Amino acid sequence: MKNCSKLLSLIFSLWLTGCATTPVKPPPIKDGPLDYEVDVSTIPDASPKEEPRSRYGNPASYQVNGRSYSTLSSSKNYRERGIASWYGTKFHGQYTSSREPYNMLAMTAAHKSLPLPTYVRVTNLENGRQVVVKVNDRGPFEANRIIDLSYAAAKKLGITQRGTGLVEVVALDPSKAETAGQYASQEVSQTKQTHPTLYMQIGSFSQLTNAEQLAQRVRLLTTRTVRVKTVQQAEKSFYRVQIGPLTNVAESDVLHQKLSSEKLGRPLTLIE
C-alpha cells in the first residue's frame, strides 16, 4: 500500500511537471487578422437556404451594456446602408449567439436585429464588391455600426486593412431557387457607388421649427455644414437635421460620440 502511494505521488509529480513545461497559447487580448495569408477568393459565399429560426439568439428583446435591442419579426424587405466592421482571431472558435462556433474563414456576420439565421447580400459602396453571408450572431454593439462581418467576408469586400467600410445590407429570400452567385450579382446597378457621401443625422421632425432649433444648437458644436433636409413620405413632410458631408468613418465616430455625450438627438450615420 505504501509503495502504491509512492507510485501515485510520482505519477502526479510527473503530470504536474508536464503541465508546467507544456506551452499553453493564451487567447489573443486584441482582435485581429490571421498571422498568415489566406486566399479568400477560394472561399465560397454562403448559399441561402430555408431554415427554421435558431433556438438561441432570437429573443423578442435583449440588453447589452445597458442598451435595449429588439429582434425583427421578419427580414422581409430589409435594406440598410451604414458602416460595417469585422471580427477575427479573438472570437475564432467561440460560440456565436446562435450557438454555432464562430469561424473567421466562413462567410458569416453579426447583426443586432435581424432574425437568426438570415442570409444577406453586403455591397461595399466604395468599390462595388459584393458577398453573401449568413447572419448567425448578434452585434456589433459599438455605436455607429450596422453589421459585423467575418474576417473572410470583410477581406473579400476589401475592408480589413482600414477596419470599416461603407456598405449596403439587403436581406435575401431563400425560397427563391437561385445560387449564391446569382444573389450576389442582383441589383448591382442600384447598389454600386464608388463615391458614397457620409452624413450624420441627429433628428427628424414633423415641424420645421423644431428642426431649426436643433440645427442651431448643433451648429455651435461643429464646423461642418448643418442642414435641414425636407423629405416627403406618405404625403407628409419631415424635416431632418443632418451634418455633412463628412470626410470618413473616423470623423463620423468622433462626431457620434460628441453628440451622444451632449445628449443631442439620436445620432445616425447616413450614406447617400
BELTACOR-V527461 format. One record per residue. N is the residue number from 0. RES is the residue in three letters. PHI is phi in whole degrees, -180 to 180 (999 if undefined). PSI is psi as a letter, one per 30 degrees, with the letter a starting at -180 (none if undefined). BURIAL is I if it has 24 or more other ideal C-beta (glycine too) atoms within 12 Angstrom, else O. Layout:
BEGIN
{{N & RES & PHI & PSI & BURIAL} {N & RES & PHI & PSI & BURIAL}}
END
This chain:
BEGIN
{{0 & MET & 999 & e & O} {1 & LYS & -63 & e & O} {2 & ASN & -65 & e & O} {3 & CYS & -63 & e & O} {4 & SER & -64 & e & O} {5 & LYS & -64 & e & O} {6 & LEU & -64 & e & O} {7 & LEU & -64 & e & O} {8 & SER & -64 & e & O} {9 & LEU & -64 & e & O} {10 & ILE & -62 & e & O} {11 & PHE & -63 & e & O} {12 & SER & -65 & e & O} {13 & LEU & -65 & e & O} {14 & TRP & -64 & e & O} {15 & LEU & -64 & e & O} {16 & THR & -63 & e & O} {17 & GLY & -62 & e & O} {18 & CYS & -64 & e & O} {19 & ALA & -71 & e & O} {20 & THR & -96 & f & O} {21 & THR & -80 & k & O} {22 & PRO & -67 & k & O} {23 & VAL & -114 & k & O} {24 & LYS & -82 & j & O} {25 & PRO & -72 & l & O} {26 & PRO & -65 & k & O} {27 & PRO & -63 & k & O} {28 & ILE & -77 & e & O} {29 & LYS & -110 & l & O} {30 & ASP & -78 & l & I} {31 & GLY & 178 & a & O} {32 & PRO & -84 & l & I} {33 & LEU & -68 & l & O} {34 & ASP & -91 & g & O} {35 & TYR & -143 & l & O} {36 & GLU & -82 & k & O} {37 & VAL & -128 & k & O} {38 & ASP & -85 & j & O} {39 & VAL & -72 & f & I} {40 & SER & -65 & f & O} {41 & THR & -86 & f & O} {42 & ILE & -90 & j & I} {43 & PRO & -71 & l & O} {44 & ASP & -63 & l & I} {45 & ALA & -64 & k & I} {46 & SER & -104 & j & I} {47 & PRO & -58 & k & I} {48 & LYS & -149 & l & O} {49 & GLU & -74 & k & O} {50 & GLU & -138 & l & O} {51 & PRO & -70 & l & O} {52 & ARG & -62 & k & O} {53 & SER & -63 & k & I} {54 & ARG & -66 & f & O} {55 & TYR & -119 & l & O} {56 & GLY & 86 & g & I} {57 & ASN & -123 & h & I} {58 & PRO & -69 & l & O} {59 & ALA & -60 & e & O} {60 & SER & -151 & l & O} {61 & TYR & -157 & l & O} {62 & GLN & -125 & k & O} {63 & VAL & -138 & k & O} {64 & ASN & 53 & h & O} {65 & GLY & 79 & g & O} {66 & ARG & -111 & k & O} {67 & SER & -93 & k & O} {68 & TYR & -133 & l & I} {69 & SER & -124 & k & O} {70 & THR & -92 & k & I} {71 & LEU & -65 & k & I} {72 & SER & -72 & f & O} {73 & SER & -155 & l & O} {74 & SER & -96 & g & I} {75 & LYS & -59 & k & O} {76 & ASN & 66 & g & O} {77 & TYR & -71 & k & I} {78 & ARG & -152 & k & O} {79 & GLU & -151 & k & I} {80 & ARG & -113 & k & I} {81 & GLY & 178 & a & I} {82 & ILE & -102 & k & I} {83 & ALA & -103 & k & I} {84 & SER & -125 & a & I} {85 & TRP & -147 & l & I} {86 & TYR & -134 & k & I} {87 & GLY & -138 & c & I} {88 & THR & -61 & e & I} {89 & LYS & -63 & f & O} {90 & PHE & -110 & f & I} {91 & HIS & -59 & k & I} {92 & GLY & 90 & f & O} {93 & GLN & -83 & l & O} {94 & TYR & -71 & k & O} {95 & THR & -83 & l & I} {96 & SER & -64 & f & I} {97 & SER & -87 & g & I} {98 & ARG & 76 & g & O} {99 & GLU & -84 & k & I} {100 & PRO & -61 & k & O} {101 & TYR & -74 & k & I} {102 & ASN & -121 & j & I} {103 & MET & -67 & f & I} {104 & LEU & -103 & g & I} {105 & ALA & -103 & l & I} {106 & MET & -93 & i & I} {107 & THR & -133 & l & I} {108 & ALA & -161 & l & I} {109 & ALA & -116 & k & I} {110 & HIS & -144 & k & I} {111 & LYS & -75 & e & I} {112 & SER & -129 & f & I} {113 & LEU & -67 & k & I} {114 & PRO & -61 & k & I} {115 & LEU & -102 & k & I} {116 & PRO & -89 & l & I} {117 & THR & -136 & k & I} {118 & TYR & -98 & k & I} {119 & VAL & -132 & l & I} {120 & ARG & -100 & k & I} {121 & VAL & -114 & k & I} {122 & THR & -114 & k & I} {123 & ASN & -78 & j & I} {124 & LEU & -72 & f & I} {125 & GLU & -95 & f & I} {126 & ASN & -134 & f & O} {127 & GLY & 82 & f & I} {128 & ARG & -69 & k & I} {129 & GLN & -133 & k & I} {130 & VAL & -140 & l & I} {131 & VAL & -114 & k & I} {132 & VAL & -129 & l & I} {133 & LYS & -100 & k & I} {134 & VAL & -82 & j & I} {135 & ASN & -131 & g & I} {136 & ASP & -145 & l & I} {137 & ARG & -103 & k & I} {138 & GLY & 140 & a & I} {139 & PRO & -79 & k & I} {140 & PHE & -101 & g & I} {141 & GLU & -78 & k & I} {142 & ALA & -59 & k & I} {143 & ASN & 78 & g & I} {144 & ARG & -130 & k & I} {145 & ILE & -112 & f & I} {146 & ILE & -154 & k & I} {147 & ASP & -114 & j & I} {148 & LEU & -92 & l & I} {149 & SER & -65 & l & I} {150 & TYR & -57 & e & I} {151 & ALA & -63 & e & I} {152 & ALA & -65 & e & I} {153 & ALA & -64 & e & I} {154 & LYS & -69 & e & I} {155 & LYS & -60 & e & I} {156 & LEU & -81 & f & I} {157 & GLY & 83 & h & I} {158 & ILE & -120 & g & I} {159 & THR & -70 & e & I} {160 & GLN & -66 & e & O} {161 & ARG & -82 & f & O} {162 & GLY & 97 & f & I} {163 & THR & -141 & l & I} {164 & GLY & -156 & l & I} {165 & LEU & -90 & j & I} {166 & VAL & -133 & l & I} {167 & GLU & -118 & k & I} {168 & VAL & -115 & k & I} {169 & VAL & -128 & k & I} {170 & ALA & -73 & k & I} {171 & LEU & -105 & l & I} {172 & ASP & -99 & j & O} {173 & PRO & -66 & f & I} {174 & SER & -72 & f & O} {175 & LYS & -77 & k & O} {176 & ALA & -81 & i & O} {177 & GLU & -134 & l & O} {178 & THR & -88 & l & O} {179 & ALA & -59 & e & I} {180 & GLY & -64 & e & O} {181 & GLN & -69 & e & O} {182 & TYR & -60 & e & I} {183 & ALA & -68 & f & I} {184 & SER & -96 & f & O} {185 & GLN & -71 & k & I} {186 & GLU & 56 & h & O} {187 & VAL & -61 & e & O} {188 & SER & -65 & f & O} {189 & GLN & -85 & f & O} {190 & THR & -106 & f & I} {191 & LYS & -71 & k & O} {192 & GLN & -154 & j & I} {193 & THR & -85 & f & O} {194 & HIS & -134 & i & O} {195 & PRO & -68 & k & I} {196 & THR & -111 & k & O} {197 & LEU & -102 & k & I} {198 & TYR & -131 & l & I} {199 & MET & -117 & j & I} {200 & GLN & -97 & k & I} {201 & ILE & -107 & f & I} {202 & GLY & -172 & l & I} {203 & SER & -133 & k & I} {204 & PHE & -131 & l & I} {205 & SER & -89 & f & O} {206 & GLN & -113 & k & O} {207 & LEU & -60 & e & O} {208 & THR & -59 & e & O} {209 & ASN & -64 & e & O} {210 & ALA & -65 & e & I} {211 & GLU & -65 & e & O} {212 & GLN & -65 & e & O} {213 & LEU & -67 & e & I} {214 & ALA & -59 & e & I} {215 & GLN & -65 & e & O} {216 & ARG & -65 & e & O} {217 & VAL & -69 & e & I} {218 & ARG & -63 & f & O} {219 & LEU & -78 & f & O} {220 & LEU & -109 & f & I} {221 & THR & -147 & l & I} {222 & THR & -91 & f & O} {223 & ARG & -73 & l & I} {224 & THR & -67 & k & O} {225 & VAL & -111 & k & I} {226 & ARG & -121 & l & I} {227 & VAL & -112 & j & I} {228 & LYS & -99 & k & I} {229 & THR & -91 & k & O} {230 & VAL & -127 & k & O} {231 & GLN & -97 & k & O} {232 & GLN & -139 & k & O} {233 & ALA & 50 & h & O} {234 & GLU & 64 & g & O} {235 & LYS & -120 & k & O} {236 & SER & -100 & k & O} {237 & PHE & -125 & k & O} {238 & TYR & -117 & j & I} {239 & ARG & -106 & k & I} {240 & VAL & -90 & j & I} {241 & GLN & -135 & k & I} {242 & ILE & -113 & k & I} {243 & GLY & 148 & a & I} {244 & PRO & -71 & k & O} {245 & LEU & -98 & l & I} {246 & THR & -74 & e & O} {247 & ASN & -161 & a & O} {248 & VAL & -65 & e & I} {249 & ALA & -59 & e & O} {250 & GLU & -65 & e & I} {251 & SER & -62 & e & I} {252 & ASP & -64 & e & I} {253 & VAL & -63 & e & O} {254 & LEU & -66 & e & I} {255 & HIS & -60 & e & I} {256 & GLN & -65 & e & O} {257 & LYS & -65 & e & I} {258 & LEU & -67 & e & I} {259 & SER & -66 & e & O} {260 & SER & -67 & f & O} {261 & GLU & -85 & f & O} {262 & LYS & 55 & h & O} {263 & LEU & -104 & j & I} {264 & GLY & 61 & a & I} {265 & ARG & -125 & j & O} {266 & PRO & -57 & k & I} {267 & LEU & -143 & k & I} {268 & THR & -79 & k & I} {269 & LEU & -121 & k & I} {270 & ILE & -125 & k & I} {271 & GLU & -114 & none & O}}
END
